[in-house]
């Protein structure tokens, strides 16, 4: 009599159809459509666009880390939209933009883009010790 096959780890079979026989589900939208990006990714893109716009005028910003965080750690009554920290011995200069407070204050994508740029300009100005108007001459005009 033949012995039963050894009980080793069974390889999972590839699924060709779901349990209802409809086939594999794909993404709802193709990746090149703006709906495919999450709100956090879209916000990060706005910050990156603003940073690239400023780096053309201020090449020294290439050494600054620009970060996006969802919410700030709040210790006071007001909620900041961004923060900056100068370079230390072991860390580069850093600018942080807080996504949720900015999104709450903007009504649509255009307002959000303008507010993100204003916050980035204000934080860069604070980091460089300049006025926001000297960092970006179009600050406050758009």
N, CA, C and O atoms as a GROMACS GRO file, in nm:
protein
  568
    1UNK      N    1   0.083  -0.117   0.000
    1UNK     CA    2   0.000   0.000   0.000
    1UNK      C    3   0.088   0.124   0.000
    1UNK      O    4   0.191   0.127   0.067
    2UNK      N    5   0.047   0.222  -0.074
    2UNK     CA    6   0.124   0.346  -0.084
    2UNK      C    7   0.105   0.430   0.041
    2UNK      O    8  -0.003   0.435   0.100
    3UNK      N    9   0.212   0.496   0.081
    3UNK     CA   10   0.201   0.585   0.197
    3UNK      C   11   0.142   0.718   0.152
    3UNK      O   12   0.161   0.759   0.037
    4UNK      N   13   0.071   0.787   0.242
    4UNK     CA   14   0.010   0.916   0.206
    4UNK      C   15   0.120   1.018   0.180
    4UNK      O   16   0.230   1.005   0.233
    5UNK      N   17   0.091   1.119   0.098
    5UNK     CA   18   0.192   1.223   0.072
    5UNK      C   19   0.228   1.296   0.201
    5UNK      O   20   0.143   1.312   0.288
    6UNK      N   21   0.352   1.339   0.214
    6UNK     CA   22   0.392   1.410   0.337
    6UNK      C   23   0.315   1.540   0.349
    6UNK      O   24   0.280   1.604   0.250
    7UNK      N   25   0.288   1.577   0.473
    7UNK     CA   26   0.214   1.701   0.501
    7UNK      C   27   0.312   1.817   0.515
    7UNK      O   28   0.348   1.856   0.626
    8UNK      N   29   0.353   1.871   0.405
    8UNK     CA   30   0.443   1.986   0.404
    8UNK      C   31   0.362   2.112   0.383
    8UNK      O   32   0.240   2.108   0.374
    9UNK      N   33   0.428   2.221   0.377
    9UNK     CA   34   0.355   2.346   0.352
    9UNK      C   35   0.296   2.344   0.211
    9UNK      O   36   0.367   2.328   0.111
   10UNK      N   37   0.169   2.359   0.206
   10UNK     CA   38   0.101   2.358   0.078
   10UNK      C   39   0.117   2.494   0.012
   10UNK      O   40   0.102   2.597   0.077
   11UNK      N   41   0.147   2.493  -0.116
   11UNK     CA   42   0.159   2.619  -0.189
   11UNK      C   43   0.020   2.670  -0.220
   11UNK      O   44  -0.065   2.594  -0.266
   12UNK      N   45  -0.004   2.797  -0.196
   12UNK     CA   46  -0.138   2.849  -0.227
   12UNK      C   47  -0.160   2.849  -0.378
   12UNK      O   48  -0.071   2.882  -0.456
   13UNK      N   49  -0.279   2.810  -0.414
   13UNK     CA   50  -0.312   2.808  -0.556
   13UNK      C   51  -0.346   2.950  -0.598
   13UNK      O   52  -0.409   3.024  -0.523
   14UNK      N   53  -0.306   2.988  -0.718
   14UNK     CA   54  -0.343   3.122  -0.764
   14UNK      C   55  -0.494   3.128  -0.786
   14UNK      O   56  -0.555   3.036  -0.840
   15UNK      N   57  -0.550   3.238  -0.745
   15UNK     CA   58  -0.695   3.255  -0.761
   15UNK      C   59  -0.722   3.320  -0.896
   15UNK      O   60  -0.665   3.424  -0.930
   16UNK      N   61  -0.807   3.257  -0.969
   16UNK     CA   62  -0.842   3.311  -1.100
   16UNK      C   63  -0.976   3.382  -1.094
   16UNK      O   64  -1.004   3.471  -1.175
   17UNK      N   65  -1.059   3.344  -1.000
   17UNK     CA   66  -1.189   3.405  -0.986
   17UNK      C   67  -1.219   3.421  -0.837
   17UNK      O   68  -1.166   3.348  -0.754
   18UNK      N   69  -1.304   3.518  -0.806
   18UNK     CA   70  -1.345   3.529  -0.667
   18UNK      C   71  -1.451   3.424  -0.638
   18UNK      O   72  -1.488   3.348  -0.728
   19UNK      N   73  -1.498   3.418  -0.519
   19UNK     CA   74  -1.589   3.310  -0.481
   19UNK      C   75  -1.727   3.320  -0.547
   19UNK      O   76  -1.804   3.225  -0.544
   20UNK      N   77  -1.757   3.436  -0.606
   20UNK     CA   78  -1.885   3.451  -0.674
   20UNK      C   79  -1.874   3.429  -0.825
   20UNK      O   80  -1.973   3.440  -0.897
   21UNK      N   81  -1.754   3.398  -0.872
   21UNK     CA   82  -1.734   3.370  -1.013
   21UNK      C   83  -1.728   3.492  -1.102
   21UNK      O   84  -1.744   3.480  -1.223
   22UNK      N   85  -1.706   3.609  -1.046
   22UNK     CA   86  -1.704   3.731  -1.126
   22UNK      C   87  -1.566   3.767  -1.178
   22UNK      O   88  -1.553   3.854  -1.264
   23UNK      N   89  -1.465   3.703  -1.130
   23UNK     CA   90  -1.330   3.737  -1.172
   23UNK      C   91  -1.262   3.827  -1.072
   23UNK      O   92  -1.323   3.874  -0.976
   24UNK      N   93  -1.134   3.849  -1.094
   24UNK     CA   94  -1.055   3.930  -1.002
   24UNK      C   95  -1.097   4.076  -1.011
   24UNK      O   96  -1.126   4.127  -1.120
   25UNK      N   97  -1.100   4.141  -0.899
   25UNK     CA   98  -1.134   4.283  -0.895
   25UNK      C   99  -1.007   4.364  -0.919
   25UNK      O  100  -0.900   4.331  -0.868
   26UNK      N  101  -1.020   4.468  -0.995
   26UNK     CA  102  -0.908   4.556  -1.022
   26UNK      C  103  -0.927   4.688  -0.951
   26UNK      O  104  -1.024   4.705  -0.878
   27UNK      N  105  -0.834   4.780  -0.972
   27UNK     CA  106  -0.851   4.911  -0.909
   27UNK      C  107  -0.972   4.983  -0.968
   27UNK      O  108  -1.009   4.962  -1.083
   28UNK      N  109  -1.032   5.068  -0.887
   28UNK     CA  110  -1.150   5.141  -0.930
   28UNK      C  111  -1.114   5.244  -1.036
   28UNK      O  112  -1.187   5.263  -1.133
   29UNK      N  113  -1.000   5.310  -1.018
   29UNK     CA  114  -0.955   5.410  -1.114
   29UNK      C  115  -0.815   5.377  -1.160
   29UNK      O  116  -0.737   5.320  -1.083
   30UNK      N  117  -0.781   5.410  -1.282
   30UNK     CA  118  -0.643   5.389  -1.327
   30UNK      C  119  -0.548   5.482  -1.253
   30UNK      O  120  -0.589   5.589  -1.207
   31UNK      N  121  -0.421   5.445  -1.241
   31UNK     CA  122  -0.327   5.526  -1.160
   31UNK      C  123  -0.303   5.666  -1.212
   31UNK      O  124  -0.264   5.753  -1.133
   32UNK      N  125  -0.324   5.693  -1.340
   32UNK     CA  126  -0.295   5.827  -1.392
   32UNK      C  127  -0.408   5.926  -1.367
   32UNK      O  128  -0.393   6.045  -1.394
   33UNK      N  129  -0.522   5.880  -1.316
   33UNK     CA  130  -0.636   5.966  -1.288
   33UNK      C  131  -0.617   6.028  -1.150
   33UNK      O  132  -0.576   5.958  -1.057
   34UNK      N  133  -0.647   6.158  -1.132
   34UNK     CA  134  -0.626   6.223  -1.002
   34UNK      C  135  -0.701   6.156  -0.887
   34UNK      O  136  -0.657   6.164  -0.773
   35UNK      N  137  -0.813   6.090  -0.914
   35UNK     CA  138  -0.886   6.023  -0.807
   35UNK      C  139  -0.808   5.907  -0.747
   35UNK      O  140  -0.836   5.865  -0.634
   36UNK      N  141  -0.711   5.854  -0.821
   36UNK     CA  142  -0.633   5.741  -0.773
   36UNK      C  143  -0.541   5.781  -0.658
   36UNK      O  144  -0.502   5.696  -0.578
   37UNK      N  145  -0.505   5.908  -0.648
   37UNK     CA  146  -0.418   5.956  -0.541
   37UNK      C  147  -0.500   5.982  -0.416
   37UNK      O  148  -0.610   6.036  -0.422
   38UNK      N  149  -0.446   5.944  -0.303
   38UNK     CA  150  -0.514   5.970  -0.177
   38UNK      C  151  -0.503   6.119  -0.143
   38UNK      O  152  -0.426   6.192  -0.206
   39UNK      N  153  -0.579   6.163  -0.045
   39UNK     CA  154  -0.572   6.304  -0.005
   39UNK      C  155  -0.434   6.338   0.047
   39UNK      O  156  -0.383   6.448   0.022
   40UNK      N  157  -0.372   6.246   0.120
   40UNK     CA  158  -0.238   6.270   0.173
   40UNK      C  159  -0.136   6.282   0.059
   40UNK      O  160  -0.047   6.367   0.065
   41UNK      N  161  -0.148   6.199  -0.043
   41UNK     CA  162  -0.057   6.207  -0.158
   41UNK      C  163  -0.078   6.336  -0.235
   41UNK      O  164   0.019   6.400  -0.277
   42UNK      N  165  -0.203   6.376  -0.254
   42UNK     CA  166  -0.232   6.500  -0.324
   42UNK      C  167  -0.176   6.619  -0.246
   42UNK      O  168  -0.123   6.713  -0.306
   43UNK      N  169  -0.188   6.616  -0.114
   43UNK     CA  170  -0.136   6.724  -0.031
   43UNK      C  171   0.016   6.729  -0.040
   43UNK      O  172   0.074   6.837  -0.052
   44UNK      N  173   0.081   6.614  -0.035
   44UNK     CA  174   0.227   6.609  -0.047
   44UNK      C  175   0.272   6.664  -0.181
   44UNK      O  176   0.376   6.729  -0.191
   45UNK      N  177   0.194   6.638  -0.286
   45UNK     CA  178   0.226   6.693  -0.417
   45UNK      C  179   0.218   6.846  -0.417
   45UNK      O  180   0.301   6.912  -0.479
   46UNK      N  181   0.119   6.901  -0.347
   46UNK     CA  182   0.108   7.048  -0.337
   46UNK      C  183   0.229   7.107  -0.266
   46UNK      O  184   0.283   7.209  -0.308
   47UNK      N  185   0.271   7.042  -0.159
   47UNK     CA  186   0.389   7.089  -0.085
   47UNK      C  187   0.512   7.082  -0.174
   47UNK      O  188   0.591   7.176  -0.179
   48UNK      N  189   0.528   6.970  -0.245
   48UNK     CA  190   0.644   6.953  -0.333
   48UNK      C  191   0.646   7.058  -0.444
   48UNK      O  192   0.752   7.110  -0.478
   49UNK      N  193   0.530   7.088  -0.502
   49UNK     CA  194   0.522   7.191  -0.605
   49UNK      C  195   0.566   7.327  -0.550
   49UNK      O  196   0.639   7.401  -0.616
   50UNK      N  197   0.522   7.359  -0.430
   50UNK     CA  198   0.558   7.485  -0.368
   50UNK      C  199   0.708   7.491  -0.338
   50UNK      O  200   0.772   7.594  -0.359
   51UNK      N  201   0.763   7.380  -0.290
   51UNK     CA  202   0.906   7.375  -0.259
   51UNK      C  203   0.988   7.391  -0.387
   51UNK      O  204   1.087   7.464  -0.388
   52UNK      N  205   0.949   7.323  -0.493
   52UNK     CA  206   1.022   7.335  -0.620
   52UNK      C  207   1.017   7.478  -0.672
   52UNK      O  208   1.115   7.527  -0.728
   53UNK      N  209   0.905   7.542  -0.655
   53UNK     CA  210   0.891   7.682  -0.698
   53UNK      C  211   0.987   7.772  -0.621
   53UNK      O  212   1.047   7.863  -0.679
   54UNK      N  213   1.002   7.748  -0.491
   54UNK     CA  214   1.092   7.830  -0.410
   54UNK      C  215   1.239   7.794  -0.432
   54UNK      O  216   1.325   7.881  -0.424
   55UNK      N  217   1.269   7.666  -0.460
   55UNK     CA  218   1.408   7.624  -0.478
   55UNK      C  219   1.471   7.689  -0.601
   55UNK      O  220   1.593   7.707  -0.606
   56UNK      N  221   1.390   7.725  -0.700
   56UNK     CA  222   1.444   7.794  -0.818
   56UNK      C  223   1.501   7.931  -0.778
   56UNK      O  224   1.600   7.976  -0.834
   57UNK      N  225   1.437   7.995  -0.681
   57UNK     CA  226   1.481   8.126  -0.636
   57UNK      C  227   1.584   8.116  -0.524
   57UNK      O  228   1.673   8.201  -0.514
   58UNK      N  229   1.573   8.015  -0.440
   58UNK     CA  230   1.661   7.998  -0.325
   58UNK      C  231   1.726   7.858  -0.332
   58UNK      O  232   1.672   7.764  -0.274
   59UNK      N  233   1.839   7.844  -0.400
   59UNK     CA  234   1.902   7.712  -0.415
   59UNK      C  235   1.946   7.649  -0.283
   59UNK      O  236   1.958   7.527  -0.274
   60UNK      N  237   1.969   7.729  -0.179
   60UNK     CA  238   2.011   7.674  -0.050
   60UNK      C  239   1.901   7.591   0.016
   60UNK      O  240   1.927   7.521   0.114
   61UNK      N  241   1.778   7.598  -0.035
   61UNK     CA  242   1.670   7.518   0.021
   61UNK      C  243   1.684   7.370  -0.013
   61UNK      O  244   1.610   7.287   0.040
   62UNK      N  245   1.776   7.337  -0.102
   62UNK     CA  246   1.798   7.196  -0.135
   62UNK      C  247   1.848   7.118  -0.014
   62UNK      O  248   1.830   6.996  -0.008
   63UNK      N  249   1.909   7.186   0.083
   63UNK     CA  250   1.959   7.121   0.204
   63UNK      C  251   1.855   7.112   0.315
   63UNK      O  252   1.884   7.057   0.421
   64UNK      N  253   1.736   7.165   0.292
   64UNK     CA  254   1.631   7.166   0.394
   64UNK      C  255   1.538   7.047   0.372
   64UNK      O  256   1.500   7.017   0.258
   65UNK      N  257   1.502   6.979   0.480
   65UNK     CA  258   1.404   6.869   0.472
   65UNK      C  259   1.264   6.927   0.486
   65UNK      O  260   1.234   6.996   0.583
   66UNK      N  261   1.179   6.898   0.389
   66UNK     CA  262   1.039   6.940   0.394
   66UNK      C  263   0.956   6.816   0.422
   66UNK      O  264   0.959   6.719   0.348
   67UNK      N  265   0.880   6.821   0.531
   67UNK     CA  266   0.800   6.707   0.575
   67UNK      C  267   0.653   6.744   0.582
   67UNK      O  268   0.617   6.860   0.601
   68UNK      N  269   0.569   6.644   0.565
   68UNK     CA  270   0.425   6.660   0.583
   68UNK      C  271   0.382   6.567   0.694
   68UNK      O  272   0.407   6.447   0.689
   69UNK      N  273   0.318   6.623   0.795
   69UNK     CA  274   0.263   6.543   0.904
   69UNK      C  275   0.114   6.568   0.908
   69UNK      O  276   0.066   6.674   0.869
   70UNK      N  277   0.040   6.469   0.957
   70UNK     CA  278  -0.106   6.483   0.960
   70UNK      C  279  -0.150   6.591   1.057
   70UNK      O  280  -0.225   6.682   1.019
   71UNK      N  281  -0.107   6.583   1.182
   71UNK     CA  282  -0.148   6.680   1.283
   71UNK      C  283  -0.029   6.717   1.371
   71UNK      O  284   0.061   6.636   1.389
   72UNK      N  285  -0.029   6.838   1.424
   72UNK     CA  286   0.080   6.878   1.514
   72UNK      C  287   0.053   6.830   1.656
   72UNK      O  288  -0.060   6.799   1.693
   73UNK      N  289   0.159   6.825   1.732
   73UNK     CA  290   0.145   6.803   1.875
   73UNK      C  291   0.119   6.940   1.935
   73UNK      O  292   0.207   7.026   1.936
   74UNK      N  293  -0.002   6.961   1.984
   74UNK     CA  294  -0.044   7.094   2.028
   74UNK      C  295  -0.028   7.105   2.180
   74UNK      O  296  -0.078   7.022   2.256
   75UNK      N  297   0.042   7.211   2.220
   75UNK     CA  298   0.057   7.238   2.364
   75UNK      C  299  -0.004   7.373   2.400
   75UNK      O  300  -0.007   7.410   2.518
   76UNK      N  301  -0.052   7.446   2.301
   76UNK     CA  302  -0.110   7.577   2.327
   76UNK      C  303  -0.252   7.580   2.272
   76UNK      O  304  -0.303   7.478   2.224
   77UNK      N  305  -0.315   7.696   2.278
   77UNK     CA  306  -0.455   7.707   2.235
   77UNK      C  307  -0.471   7.710   2.083
   77UNK      O  308  -0.576   7.669   2.032
   78UNK      N  309  -0.372   7.758   2.011
   78UNK     CA  310  -0.382   7.768   1.866
   78UNK      C  311  -0.317   7.646   1.800
   78UNK      O  312  -0.222   7.589   1.852
   79UNK      N  313  -0.370   7.610   1.686
   79UNK     CA  314  -0.316   7.496   1.611
   79UNK      C  315  -0.230   7.552   1.498
   79UNK      O  316  -0.282   7.625   1.413
   80UNK      N  317  -0.101   7.519   1.493
   80UNK     CA  318  -0.016   7.571   1.387
   80UNK      C  319  -0.041   7.500   1.255
   80UNK      O  320  -0.083   7.384   1.252
   81UNK      N  321  -0.016   7.570   1.146
   81UNK     CA  322  -0.026   7.511   1.013
   81UNK      C  323   0.107   7.454   0.968
   81UNK      O  324   0.112   7.369   0.879
   82UNK      N  325   0.214   7.502   1.028
   82UNK     CA  326   0.348   7.454   0.994
   82UNK      C  327   0.446   7.491   1.102
   82UNK      O  328   0.415   7.569   1.192
   83UNK      N  329   0.564   7.436   1.091
   83UNK     CA  330   0.671   7.470   1.185
   83UNK      C  331   0.804   7.455   1.113
   83UNK      O  332   0.814   7.389   1.010
   84UNK      N  333   0.907   7.518   1.170
   84UNK     CA  334   1.041   7.506   1.112
   84UNK      C  335   1.141   7.492   1.225
   84UNK      O  336   1.119   7.539   1.336
   85UNK      N  337   1.252   7.427   1.193
   85UNK     CA  338   1.360   7.409   1.290
   85UNK      C  339   1.492   7.429   1.217
   85UNK      O  340   1.513   7.371   1.110
   86UNK      N  341   1.581   7.509   1.274
   86UNK     CA  342   1.711   7.530   1.208
   86UNK      C  343   1.796   7.403   1.214
   86UNK      O  344   1.767   7.310   1.289
   87UNK      N  345   1.900   7.402   1.134
   87UNK     CA  346   1.989   7.287   1.131
   87UNK      C  347   2.063   7.273   1.263
   87UNK      O  348   2.104   7.372   1.324
   88UNK      N  349   2.078   7.151   1.305
   88UNK     CA  350   2.155   7.122   1.426
   88UNK      C  351   2.286   7.058   1.387
   88UNK      O  352   2.321   7.051   1.269
   89UNK      N  353   2.359   7.010   1.486
   89UNK     CA  354   2.486   6.944   1.456
   89UNK      C  355   2.464   6.816   1.375
   89UNK      O  356   2.539   6.787   1.282
   90UNK      N  357   2.361   6.740   1.414
   90UNK     CA  358   2.339   6.610   1.351
   90UNK      C  359   2.219   6.607   1.257
   90UNK      O  360   2.192   6.504   1.196
   91UNK      N  361   2.148   6.717   1.245
   91UNK     CA  362   2.027   6.714   1.163
   91UNK      C  363   2.020   6.838   1.074
   91UNK      O  364   2.064   6.946   1.112
   92UNK      N  365   1.966   6.820   0.954
   92UNK     CA  366   1.950   6.936   0.864
   92UNK      C  367   1.833   7.023   0.909
   92UNK      O  368   1.753   6.984   0.994
   93UNK      N  369   1.824   7.140   0.850
   93UNK     CA  370   1.709   7.227   0.877
   93UNK      C  371   1.583   7.156   0.830
   93UNK      O  372   1.586   7.076   0.736
   94UNK      N  373   1.472   7.186   0.897
   94UNK     CA  374   1.349   7.112   0.869
   94UNK      C  375   1.230   7.207   0.869
   94UNK      O  376   1.218   7.295   0.953
   95UNK      N  377   1.141   7.185   0.771
   95UNK     CA  378   1.014   7.256   0.763
   95UNK      C  379   0.905   7.150   0.762
   95UNK      O  380   0.908   7.058   0.680
   96UNK      N  381   0.808   7.163   0.852
   96UNK     CA  382   0.698   7.067   0.861
   96UNK      C  383   0.568   7.140   0.830
   96UNK      O  384   0.541   7.247   0.885
   97UNK      N  385   0.488   7.081   0.741
   97UNK     CA  386   0.356   7.134   0.709
   97UNK      C  387   0.255   7.034   0.762
   97UNK      O  388   0.266   6.914   0.736
   98UNK      N  389   0.155   7.082   0.836
   98UNK     CA  390   0.055   6.994   0.897
   98UNK      C  391  -0.068   6.986   0.806
   98UNK      O  392  -0.135   7.086   0.782
   99UNK      N  393  -0.094   6.867   0.758
   99UNK     CA  394  -0.196   6.846   0.655
   99UNK      C  395  -0.338   6.876   0.702
   99UNK      O  396  -0.408   6.954   0.638
  100UNK      N  397  -0.382   6.816   0.810
  100UNK     CA  398  -0.522   6.830   0.853
  100UNK      C  399  -0.561   6.974   0.887
  100UNK      O  400  -0.667   7.018   0.843
  101UNK      N  401  -0.481   7.049   0.963
  101UNK     CA  402  -0.520   7.188   0.988
  101UNK      C  403  -0.531   7.272   0.861
  101UNK      O  404  -0.617   7.359   0.851
  102UNK      N  405  -0.443   7.246   0.764
  102UNK     CA  406  -0.450   7.321   0.638
  102UNK      C  407  -0.575   7.280   0.560
  102UNK      O  408  -0.646   7.366   0.508
  103UNK      N  409  -0.602   7.151   0.553
  103UNK     CA  410  -0.720   7.104   0.479
  103UNK      C  411  -0.849   7.156   0.538
  103UNK      O  412  -0.943   7.187   0.465
  104UNK      N  413  -0.855   7.167   0.670
  104UNK     CA  414  -0.977   7.215   0.736
  104UNK      C  415  -1.003   7.362   0.702
  104UNK      O  416  -1.118   7.403   0.691
  105UNK      N  417  -0.898   7.440   0.686
  105UNK     CA  418  -0.913   7.584   0.660
  105UNK      C  419  -0.938   7.617   0.513
  105UNK      O  420  -0.975   7.731   0.482
  106UNK      N  421  -0.919   7.523   0.423
  106UNK     CA  422  -0.938   7.550   0.280
  106UNK      C  423  -1.068   7.485   0.232
  106UNK      O  424  -1.101   7.373   0.271
  107UNK      N  425  -1.140   7.558   0.147
  107UNK     CA  426  -1.270   7.510   0.100
  107UNK      C  427  -1.259   7.421  -0.023
  107UNK      O  428  -1.341   7.331  -0.041
  108UNK      N  429  -1.159   7.447  -0.108
  108UNK     CA  430  -1.144   7.368  -0.230
  108UNK      C  431  -0.997   7.350  -0.262
  108UNK      O  432  -0.910   7.398  -0.189
  109UNK      N  433  -0.969   7.282  -0.373
  109UNK     CA  434  -0.831   7.251  -0.409
  109UNK      C  435  -0.749   7.378  -0.436
  109UNK      O  436  -0.632   7.384  -0.398
  110UNK      N  437  -0.808   7.477  -0.500
  110UNK     CA  438  -0.734   7.600  -0.532
  110UNK      C  439  -0.695   7.674  -0.404
  110UNK      O  440  -0.581   7.719  -0.390
  111UNK      N  441  -0.791   7.686  -0.311
  111UNK     CA  442  -0.760   7.751  -0.183
  111UNK      C  443  -0.655   7.672  -0.106
  111UNK      O  444  -0.567   7.730  -0.042
  112UNK      N  445  -0.665   7.540  -0.113
  112UNK     CA  446  -0.567   7.456  -0.043
  112UNK      C  447  -0.428   7.477  -0.101
  112UNK      O  448  -0.331   7.487  -0.026
  113UNK      N  449  -0.417   7.484  -0.233
  113UNK     CA  450  -0.287   7.505  -0.296
  113UNK      C  451  -0.228   7.640  -0.256
  113UNK      O  452  -0.109   7.649  -0.226
  114UNK      N  453  -0.311   7.745  -0.254
  114UNK     CA  454  -0.264   7.877  -0.212
  114UNK      C  455  -0.221   7.878  -0.066
  114UNK      O  456  -0.117   7.935  -0.032
  115UNK      N  457  -0.301   7.816   0.020
  115UNK     CA  458  -0.269   7.813   0.162
  115UNK      C  459  -0.141   7.733   0.188
  115UNK      O  460  -0.059   7.772   0.270
  116UNK      N  461  -0.124   7.620   0.119
  116UNK     CA  462  -0.002   7.541   0.134
  116UNK      C  463   0.119   7.626   0.095
  116UNK      O  464   0.219   7.627   0.166
  117UNK      N  465   0.109   7.695  -0.016
  117UNK     CA  466   0.223   7.777  -0.060
  117UNK      C  467   0.251   7.889   0.041
  117UNK      O  468   0.367   7.917   0.071
  118UNK      N  469   0.148   7.953   0.093
  118UNK     CA  470   0.168   8.058   0.193
  118UNK      C  471   0.237   8.003   0.318
  118UNK      O  472   0.328   8.066   0.372
  119UNK      N  473   0.194   7.886   0.364
  119UNK     CA  474   0.253   7.827   0.484
  119UNK      C  475   0.399   7.790   0.458
  119UNK      O  476   0.485   7.814   0.543
  120UNK      N  477   0.427   7.732   0.341
  120UNK     CA  478   0.566   7.697   0.308
  120UNK      C  479   0.652   7.824   0.302
  120UNK      O  480   0.763   7.825   0.356
  121UNK      N  481   0.602   7.929   0.239
  121UNK     CA  482   0.677   8.055   0.229
  121UNK      C  483   0.701   8.113   0.368
  121UNK      O  484   0.812   8.158   0.397
  122UNK      N  485   0.599   8.113   0.454
  122UNK     CA  486   0.615   8.167   0.589
  122UNK      C  487   0.719   8.089   0.668
  122UNK      O  488   0.800   8.149   0.739
  123UNK      N  489   0.717   7.958   0.658
  123UNK     CA  490   0.813   7.877   0.733
  123UNK      C  491   0.954   7.892   0.679
  123UNK      O  492   1.050   7.894   0.757
  124UNK      N  493   0.969   7.902   0.547
  124UNK     CA  494   1.101   7.925   0.488
  124UNK      C  495   1.153   8.062   0.528
  124UNK      O  496   1.271   8.078   0.558
  125UNK      N  497   1.064   8.162   0.529
  125UNK     CA  498   1.104   8.297   0.570
  125UNK      C  499   1.152   8.297   0.715
  125UNK      O  500   1.253   8.360   0.748
  126UNK      N  501   1.080   8.226   0.800
  126UNK     CA  502   1.122   8.218   0.940
  126UNK      C  503   1.257   8.147   0.953
  126UNK      O  504   1.342   8.187   1.033
  127UNK      N  505   1.277   8.044   0.873
  127UNK     CA  506   1.402   7.969   0.878
  127UNK      C  507   1.519   8.054   0.829
  127UNK      O  508   1.628   8.047   0.885
  128UNK      N  509   1.496   8.133   0.725
  128UNK     CA  510   1.602   8.216   0.668
  128UNK      C  511   1.617   8.351   0.738
  128UNK      O  512   1.713   8.423   0.712
  129UNK      N  513   1.521   8.385   0.824
  129UNK     CA  514   1.527   8.514   0.893
  129UNK      C  515   1.492   8.630   0.803
  129UNK      O  516   1.545   8.740   0.820
  130UNK      N  517   1.403   8.607   0.707
  130UNK     CA  518   1.360   8.710   0.612
  130UNK      C  519   1.211   8.730   0.622
  130UNK      O  520   1.141   8.657   0.692
  131UNK      N  521   1.162   8.831   0.551
  131UNK     CA  522   1.017   8.850   0.545
  131UNK      C  523   0.961   8.759   0.436
  131UNK      O  524   1.031   8.729   0.339
  132UNK      N  525   0.835   8.716   0.449
  132UNK     CA  526   0.775   8.630   0.346
  132UNK      C  527   0.774   8.695   0.208
  132UNK      O  528   0.786   8.625   0.107
  133UNK      N  529   0.759   8.829   0.202
  133UNK     CA  530   0.758   8.898   0.074
  133UNK      C  531   0.892   8.892   0.003
  133UNK      O  532   0.897   8.892  -0.120
  134UNK      N  533   1.001   8.886   0.080
  134UNK     CA  534   1.133   8.876   0.016
  134UNK      C  535   1.163   8.732  -0.027
  134UNK      O  536   1.242   8.711  -0.119
  135UNK      N  537   1.102   8.634   0.038
  135UNK     CA  538   1.119   8.494  -0.004
  135UNK      C  539   1.044   8.469  -0.132
  135UNK      O  540   1.098   8.406  -0.224
  136UNK      N  541   0.920   8.517  -0.142
  136UNK     CA  542   0.838   8.504  -0.263
  136UNK      C  543   0.769   8.638  -0.285
  136UNK      O  544   0.681   8.675  -0.208
  137UNK      N  545   0.808   8.713  -0.391
  137UNK     CA  546   0.748   8.844  -0.414
  137UNK      C  547   0.597   8.839  -0.436
  137UNK      O  548   0.529   8.939  -0.416
  138UNK      N  549   0.543   8.724  -0.476
  138UNK     CA  550   0.399   8.713  -0.497
  138UNK      C  551   0.323   8.668  -0.372
  138UNK      O  552   0.204   8.636  -0.380
  139UNK      N  553   0.391   8.665  -0.259
  139UNK     CA  554   0.328   8.623  -0.133
  139UNK      C  555   0.213   8.717  -0.099
  139UNK      O  556   0.230   8.839  -0.098
  140UNK      N  557   0.096   8.661  -0.072
  140UNK     CA  558  -0.021   8.738  -0.031
  140UNK      C  559  -0.094   8.806  -0.145
  140UNK      O  560  -0.197   8.869  -0.120
  141UNK      N  561  -0.047   8.795  -0.267
  141UNK     CA  562  -0.113   8.862  -0.380
  141UNK      C  563  -0.207   8.769  -0.455
  141UNK      O  564  -0.294   8.816  -0.529
  142UNK      N  565  -0.191   8.641  -0.439
  142UNK     CA  566  -0.269   8.546  -0.519
  142UNK      C  567  -0.404   8.521  -0.461
  142UNK      O  568  -0.482   8.444  -0.518
   0.00000   0.00000   0.00000
